[in-house]
């Protein structure tokens, strides 16, 4: 099985390397404002992604132990957003709610919205974030921003957390005692990989 996998990996990786290389050559000669540039970037990214997948399958077939390494939540969200970009561009969603306020999640929201769609921007953890203005203008998006909440929405949110409907453990990056609240705010402002911080009484 390992011999067969090695042969298949070689046969698949060779054309993938060619695709990624030619995409990079064209990208180097393409202006930043060219509307075709995102498509070329997608070709290059997906070629590298497919190559990594082939390598992972080869390691699995050979029984090679997997190496664990730290992973930044922001990078994971950004990668997930790029993976779904094609499907979102083809269909897109009518409404995206951005509740984290960091560059990675804002990028995911923008990529997922159809032409003429709307983004409701609630999160402001990053204060200053990068946004692809070309996509916003080209797709004629509408962006609404709000920091307001009502008592009923807070009660509803608490109820959803209490009954397990909201997987809190997936979105809370740091949990600290209330006494460290000031330091927690400074830490979140300085580190965009922190999605949500919870202060414990």
C-alpha positions as CSV (number, residue, x, y, z in Angstrom):
1,X,0.0,0.0,0.0
2,X,2.8,2.4,0.9
3,X,4.5,1.8,-2.5
4,X,1.3,2.4,-4.4
5,X,0.6,5.5,-2.4
6,X,4.1,6.8,-3.1
7,X,3.7,6.3,-6.8
8,X,0.3,8.0,-6.8
9,X,1.6,10.9,-4.7
10,X,4.4,11.5,-7.3
11,X,2.0,11.3,-10.2
12,X,-0.4,13.8,-8.6
13,X,2.2,16.2,-7.1
14,X,4.0,16.7,-10.4
15,X,1.2,18.4,-12.2
16,X,0.1,20.2,-9.1
17,X,3.6,21.7,-8.8
18,X,3.3,22.8,-12.5
19,X,-0.1,24.4,-11.8
20,X,1.1,26.3,-8.8
21,X,4.3,27.5,-10.5
22,X,2.5,28.8,-13.6
23,X,-0.1,30.5,-11.4
24,X,2.7,32.3,-9.5
25,X,4.4,33.4,-12.8
26,X,1.1,34.9,-14.0
27,X,0.5,36.5,-10.6
28,X,3.9,38.2,-10.6
29,X,2.8,39.9,-13.9
30,X,-0.8,40.8,-12.8
31,X,-1.6,44.1,-11.3
32,X,-3.1,44.2,-7.7
33,X,-6.3,45.8,-9.0
34,X,-6.8,43.3,-11.8
35,X,-10.2,41.6,-11.1
36,X,-8.7,38.3,-12.3
37,X,-6.0,38.3,-9.6
38,X,-8.2,36.7,-6.9
39,X,-8.9,33.8,-9.3
40,X,-5.2,33.2,-9.9
41,X,-4.5,33.4,-6.1
42,X,-7.2,30.8,-5.6
43,X,-5.6,28.5,-8.2
44,X,-2.2,28.7,-6.5
45,X,-3.7,28.2,-3.0
46,X,-5.8,25.2,-3.9
47,X,-2.8,23.6,-5.7
48,X,-0.7,23.9,-2.6
49,X,-3.7,22.6,-0.5
50,X,-4.1,19.6,-2.7
51,X,-0.4,18.9,-2.5
52,X,-0.5,19.0,1.3
53,X,-3.5,16.7,1.3
54,X,-1.6,14.2,-0.9
55,X,1.3,14.3,1.5
56,X,-0.9,13.7,4.5
57,X,-2.5,10.6,2.8
58,X,1.0,9.3,2.0
59,X,2.0,9.7,5.6
60,X,-1.1,7.9,6.7
61,X,-0.5,5.0,4.3
62,X,3.1,4.6,5.6
63,X,2.0,4.7,9.2
64,X,4.2,7.7,9.9
65,X,3.4,9.4,13.2
66,X,1.8,12.8,12.9
67,X,3.6,15.9,14.3
68,X,1.5,18.2,16.5
69,X,2.1,22.0,16.4
70,X,0.4,25.1,17.8
71,X,-2.4,26.5,15.6
72,X,-3.6,30.1,15.7
73,X,-7.4,30.2,15.7
74,X,-7.3,33.2,13.4
75,X,-5.3,31.3,10.8
76,X,-7.7,28.4,10.9
77,X,-10.7,30.7,10.3
78,X,-8.9,32.4,7.5
79,X,-8.1,29.1,5.8
80,X,-11.7,27.9,6.3
81,X,-12.9,31.0,4.6
82,X,-10.6,30.7,1.7
83,X,-11.6,27.0,1.2
84,X,-15.3,28.1,1.0
85,X,-14.7,31.1,-1.2
86,X,-15.6,29.4,-4.5
87,X,-18.9,28.1,-3.3
88,X,-19.7,31.4,-1.6
89,X,-18.9,33.3,-4.8
90,X,-21.1,31.0,-6.8
91,X,-24.1,31.2,-4.4
92,X,-23.2,33.4,-1.5
93,X,-25.3,34.2,1.5
94,X,-27.7,37.0,1.9
95,X,-26.5,38.0,5.4
96,X,-23.3,37.5,7.3
97,X,-23.0,38.5,11.0
98,X,-19.4,39.5,12.0
99,X,-19.2,39.2,15.8
100,X,-15.4,38.8,16.4
101,X,-13.9,41.9,14.9
102,X,-10.6,40.6,13.7
103,X,-9.1,40.6,10.2
104,X,-9.4,36.8,9.7
105,X,-13.2,36.6,10.5
106,X,-14.0,39.8,8.7
107,X,-12.4,38.3,5.6
108,X,-14.5,35.2,6.0
109,X,-17.6,37.3,6.2
110,X,-16.8,39.3,3.1
111,X,-15.9,36.2,1.1
112,X,-19.2,34.5,2.0
113,X,-21.6,37.3,1.0
114,X,-23.3,37.2,-2.4
115,X,-23.5,40.2,-4.7
116,X,-25.9,42.7,-3.1
117,X,-25.7,40.9,0.2
118,X,-25.4,42.5,3.7
119,X,-22.9,42.2,6.5
120,X,-23.9,43.2,10.1
121,X,-20.7,44.1,11.9
122,X,-20.9,43.7,15.7
123,X,-17.3,42.7,16.7
124,X,-14.7,45.3,17.4
125,X,-11.9,43.4,19.1
126,X,-9.3,44.3,16.5
127,X,-10.1,48.0,16.3
128,X,-8.2,48.3,13.1
129,X,-8.7,45.4,10.6
130,X,-7.9,44.8,7.0
131,X,-10.8,44.5,4.6
132,X,-10.8,43.8,0.8
133,X,-12.4,47.0,-0.4
134,X,-12.5,45.7,-4.0
135,X,-14.8,42.8,-3.0
136,X,-17.1,45.1,-1.0
137,X,-17.5,47.5,-3.9
138,X,-17.5,44.9,-6.7
139,X,-20.3,42.9,-5.0
140,X,-22.2,46.1,-3.9
141,X,-22.4,44.9,-0.3
142,X,-24.2,46.8,2.4
143,X,-22.5,47.0,5.8
144,X,-24.4,47.8,9.0
145,X,-22.5,48.3,12.3
146,X,-24.0,48.2,15.7
147,X,-22.9,47.8,19.3
148,X,-26.4,47.9,20.8
149,X,-28.0,44.9,22.6
150,X,-31.4,44.5,24.3
151,X,-32.2,42.7,27.6
152,X,-34.2,40.2,25.7
153,X,-31.3,39.4,23.4
154,X,-29.0,38.9,26.3
155,X,-31.5,36.6,28.0
156,X,-31.9,34.6,24.8
157,X,-28.1,34.3,24.4
158,X,-27.7,33.1,28.0
159,X,-30.4,30.5,27.5
160,X,-28.8,29.2,24.3
161,X,-25.5,28.8,26.1
162,X,-27.1,27.1,29.1
163,X,-28.9,24.5,27.0
164,X,-25.7,23.7,25.0
165,X,-27.0,25.1,21.7
166,X,-24.0,27.4,21.4
167,X,-20.7,25.5,21.6
168,X,-18.9,28.1,23.8
169,X,-15.7,26.0,24.0
170,X,-15.2,26.6,20.3
171,X,-15.2,30.4,20.5
172,X,-13.7,31.2,23.9
173,X,-9.9,31.5,23.5
174,X,-9.1,32.7,27.0
175,X,-10.8,32.5,30.4
176,X,-9.4,34.7,33.2
177,X,-10.5,35.8,36.7
178,X,-12.3,39.1,36.9
179,X,-9.4,40.6,38.8
180,X,-7.3,40.3,35.6
181,X,-9.9,42.2,33.5
182,X,-7.8,45.2,32.6
183,X,-4.8,43.0,31.5
184,X,-7.2,40.8,29.5
185,X,-8.5,43.8,27.5
186,X,-4.9,44.9,26.7
187,X,-4.0,41.3,25.8
188,X,-7.0,41.0,23.4
189,X,-6.3,44.3,21.8
190,X,-2.7,43.2,21.1
191,X,-3.3,39.6,19.9
192,X,-5.7,39.1,17.0
193,X,-5.5,35.3,17.4
194,X,-7.7,35.7,20.6
195,X,-11.3,35.4,19.4
196,X,-13.2,35.8,22.7
197,X,-12.1,36.4,26.3
198,X,-14.3,35.5,29.2
199,X,-13.9,37.0,32.7
200,X,-14.8,34.7,35.6
201,X,-16.3,36.2,38.8
